[in-house]
Amino acid sequence: MKEIKAIIYAMLATFMLLLTGCSDEQASHSTTSSTDTKQAVQVKSSSDQEDDHSPSKASREDVVGEAATVERVVDGDTLKVKMLNGKTDRVRLLLVDTPETKHPKLGVQPFGPEASAYTKKRLEGQEITLEFDVQERDQYGRLLAYVWIDNELYNEELLAKGLARVAVFPPNTKYVDEFKKIQEQARKSEKGIWSIENYAQEKGYNTDAVKNQSSSNQKDTQSATSCEGKIKGNQNSKIYHVPTGAHYNQTMNNVIWFCTEKDAQEAGYKKAKN
């Protein structure tokens, strides 16, 4: 009987040892699994942070918009388009303003016809993508959009050629910083609207500046005409000739007249040696 009890106790002790070993192995596996899961989350988090980076300037591939076909160009910054659903709509280009051609009060402004002609040549009959900003329509019911064609932003194109100025109407200001930089380049190069001093302004176009420049040019012409037969300048060589000079009576192109030698010198001309 004692021998049987001893055997039973020995078996129980062995079973308990085996049970304790399994428990430790499960705990160890659980800890390892938890660590692996935590590491996977950290890696995923790091990956998400890298993918969150976006380019500072939009490209055509980034644009989410609506496709349309330009049926007619109203003026430099206004279009009539046909949408994919077959409906027609009027579109006003965002953040740009071209000089008027059909305004009931302002009439035809300088570089208005040029802007209209360029937009017609560039866009009429073409497929475009309309990119919208915060506000979809203006007070006249026109769609407000940035126009993309051939992977280029047409609004920018008008500014670069000096055919439009930046016109800011919040809250539609997505590309305002880029547009102002392009406008500044056109202004420095005196392209289009920027060739007339004080014509393009923040709130519109100052036609008085055009009148003043025309008046000034007219006075210069009158002055040059009244000085004819006196000091003869060559606009190509920047050399002037006096009536007693050896080459005064020679025929030359691009002649400009000055009343006095001082006038010629102040204009940057040098006296001929003979």
C-alpha positions in Angstrom: 0.0 0.0 0.0 2.8 2.4 0.9 4.5 1.6 -2.4 1.3 2.5 -4.3 1.0 5.9 -2.5 4.7 6.6 -3.3 4.1 6.0 -7.0 1.0 8.2 -7.0 2.9 11.1 -5.3 5.7 10.7 -7.8 3.3 10.9 -10.7 1.6 14.0 -9.3 4.9 15.7 -8.8 6.0 15.0 -12.4 2.6 16.3 -13.7 3.0 19.5 -11.8 6.5 20.1 -13.1 5.3 19.6 -16.7 2.3 22.0 -16.1 4.6 24.7 -14.8 6.9 24.5 -17.8 4.1 24.9 -20.3 2.8 27.9 -18.4 6.2 29.6 -18.6 6.5 28.9 -22.3 3.1 30.4 -23.1 3.9 33.5 -21.1 7.2 33.9 -22.9 5.5 33.5 -26.3 2.8 36.0 -25.3 5.5 38.6 -24.4 7.4 38.0 -27.7 4.1 38.4 -29.7 3.3 41.6 -27.9 6.7 43.0 -28.7 6.5 42.1 -32.4 3.0 43.8 -32.6 4.4 47.0 -31.1 7.3 47.1 -33.5 5.0 46.6 -36.5 2.8 49.6 -35.4 5.9 51.8 -35.0 7.1 51.0 -38.5 3.7 51.6 -40.0 3.6 54.9 -38.2 7.0 56.0 -39.6 5.9 55.0 -43.1 2.7 57.0 -42.9 4.6 60.1 -41.8 6.9 59.9 -44.9 4.0 59.5 -47.3 2.2 62.5 -45.8 4.7 64.9 -47.5 3.1 66.8 -50.4 4.8 69.0 -53.1 4.7 72.7 -52.6 3.5 73.5 -56.1 0.7 71.6 -57.8 1.2 69.9 -61.1 -1.3 68.7 -63.7 -1.3 65.2 -62.1 -2.4 66.6 -58.8 -5.4 68.4 -60.1 -8.9 67.2 -59.3 -11.3 69.0 -61.6 -13.9 68.7 -64.3 -13.3 68.2 -68.0 -14.9 70.5 -70.5 -14.6 71.8 -74.1 -14.2 75.5 -74.9 -17.1 76.4 -77.3 -16.4 80.1 -77.4 -14.1 82.8 -76.0 -16.0 85.8 -74.6 -12.9 87.8 -73.8 -9.4 87.3 -72.4 -10.6 85.8 -69.1 -14.1 84.5 -69.8 -15.1 81.4 -71.6 -18.2 79.5 -72.7 -17.7 75.8 -72.2 -19.5 72.5 -72.7 -19.4 70.1 -69.8 -19.2 66.3 -70.1 -23.0 66.1 -69.2 -23.8 68.1 -72.3 -24.7 71.3 -70.5 -23.0 74.6 -71.4 -21.7 77.1 -68.8 -19.8 80.3 -68.6 -16.4 80.3 -66.9 -14.5 83.2 -65.3 -10.8 82.5 -64.9 -9.7 82.8 -61.2 -7.1 85.3 -59.9 -6.5 87.0 -63.2 -8.0 90.1 -64.9 -7.5 91.0 -68.6 -8.3 94.5 -70.0 -11.9 94.9 -71.1 -13.2 94.6 -74.7 -17.0 94.6 -74.3 -17.6 96.6 -71.1 -20.6 98.9 -71.5 -18.9 101.7 -69.6 -15.2 101.1 -70.0 -15.3 100.1 -73.6 -12.2 98.7 -75.2 -9.0 99.0 -73.1 -5.4 98.7 -74.2 -4.3 95.1 -74.6 -7.9 93.9 -74.2 -8.1 92.8 -77.9 -4.7 91.2 -77.7 -5.7 89.2 -74.6 -9.0 88.1 -76.2 -7.2 87.1 -79.5 -4.6 85.1 -77.6 -7.1 83.2 -75.5 -9.2 82.5 -78.6 -6.2 81.1 -80.4 -5.1 79.1 -77.4 -8.3 77.7 -76.0 -11.2 77.8 -78.5 -12.3 74.2 -79.4 -9.8 72.7 -77.0 -10.4 70.2 -74.2 -9.5 71.7 -70.8 -9.7 70.8 -67.1 -11.5 73.2 -64.8 -10.0 73.3 -61.3 -12.2 74.9 -58.6 -11.2 76.8 -55.5 -13.3 77.5 -52.4 -16.1 79.4 -54.1 -17.6 77.7 -57.1 -19.6 80.6 -58.7 -19.5 84.4 -58.7 -22.4 86.8 -58.3 -23.2 86.5 -62.0 -23.5 82.8 -61.8 -20.3 82.1 -63.7 -18.1 79.1 -62.7 -14.9 80.3 -61.2 -11.9 78.1 -62.2 -8.3 77.6 -62.9 -8.0 76.4 -66.5 -5.5 73.6 -67.3 -4.5 72.8 -70.9 -1.7 70.6 -72.1 -0.5 70.2 -68.5 -0.1 74.0 -68.2 -2.1 76.4 -66.0 -3.5 78.9 -68.5 -4.1 81.6 -65.9 -0.4 81.7 -65.3 0.3 81.9 -69.1 -1.8 85.1 -69.4 0.2 86.7 -66.5 3.6 85.6 -68.0 2.8 87.3 -71.3 1.7 90.5 -69.8 -1.9 90.1 -70.9 -3.4 90.0 -67.4 -2.9 91.3 -63.9 -3.4 89.4 -60.6 -6.9 90.1 -59.3 -7.5 88.7 -55.7 -11.0 88.0 -54.5 -10.9 85.9 -51.3 -11.5 83.1 -50.5 -10.2 81.9 -53.9 -6.5 82.4 -53.4 -4.9 78.9 -53.9 -2.2 80.1 -56.4 -1.9 83.7 -55.4 1.7 83.6 -54.3 2.9 81.8 -57.5 0.8 84.2 -59.7 2.3 87.3 -58.0 5.8 86.1 -58.7 5.0 85.5 -62.4 3.4 88.9 -62.6 6.5 90.6 -61.1 8.6 89.0 -63.8 6.4 90.3 -66.6 6.3 93.8 -65.0 10.1 93.9 -64.8 10.3 92.9 -68.5 7.7 95.5 -69.4 5.6 93.0 -71.2 2.1 93.9 -72.5 0.1 95.8 -70.0 3.3 96.6 -68.1 4.8 98.5 -71.1 2.5 101.5 -70.2 3.6 103.2 -67.0 0.9 103.2 -64.2 -1.6 101.5 -66.5 -2.0 98.2 -64.6 -2.9 98.8 -61.0 -4.1 96.7 -58.0 -7.7 97.6 -58.5 -7.9 97.7 -62.3 -6.6 99.5 -65.4 -5.9 103.2 -65.4 -6.7 104.5 -68.9 -5.7 108.0 -67.9 -2.1 106.7 -67.9 -2.5 105.7 -71.5 -3.8 109.2 -72.4 -0.9 110.8 -70.5 1.7 108.7 -72.3 0.1 109.4 -75.7 0.1 113.1 -74.9 3.8 112.9 -73.9 4.7 111.0 -77.1 2.8 113.5 -79.2 4.8 116.4 -77.6 8.1 114.6 -78.2 7.1 114.1 -81.9 6.1 117.8 -82.2 9.4 118.8 -80.6 11.4 116.6 -82.9 9.6 118.0 -85.9 10.2 121.6 -84.9 13.9 120.9 -84.5 14.2 119.4 -88.0 17.2 120.8 -89.9 19.2 121.5 -86.7 21.0 118.7 -84.9 20.7 115.3 -86.7 21.0 112.1 -84.6 21.4 108.5 -85.7 19.3 106.3 -83.4 21.4 103.2 -84.3 24.9 104.6 -83.6 23.8 107.2 -81.0 25.9 109.8 -82.8 24.7 113.3 -83.7 25.8 115.5 -86.6 25.8 119.3 -86.7 24.9 121.2 -90.0 28.5 122.0 -90.7 29.6 118.4 -90.3 31.0 116.3 -93.2 28.3 113.6 -93.0 25.3 115.9 -92.1 23.7 115.7 -95.5 24.2 111.9 -96.0 21.0 109.9 -96.1 20.6 107.7 -93.0 17.9 105.6 -91.4 16.4 106.1 -87.9 17.0 109.8 -87.8 16.0 111.8 -84.7 16.3 115.6 -84.5 17.4 117.7 -81.6 17.2 121.5 -81.2 20.6 121.9 -79.6 23.8 119.8 -79.1 23.0 119.8 -75.3 19.7 118.1 -76.0 21.4 115.4 -78.0 24.1 114.9 -75.3 21.5 114.7 -72.6 19.7 112.0 -74.7 23.0 110.0 -74.7 24.3 110.9 -78.1 27.9 111.7 -79.0 29.1 114.2 -81.5 30.5 112.9 -84.8 34.3 113.4 -85.2 33.9 114.9 -88.7 
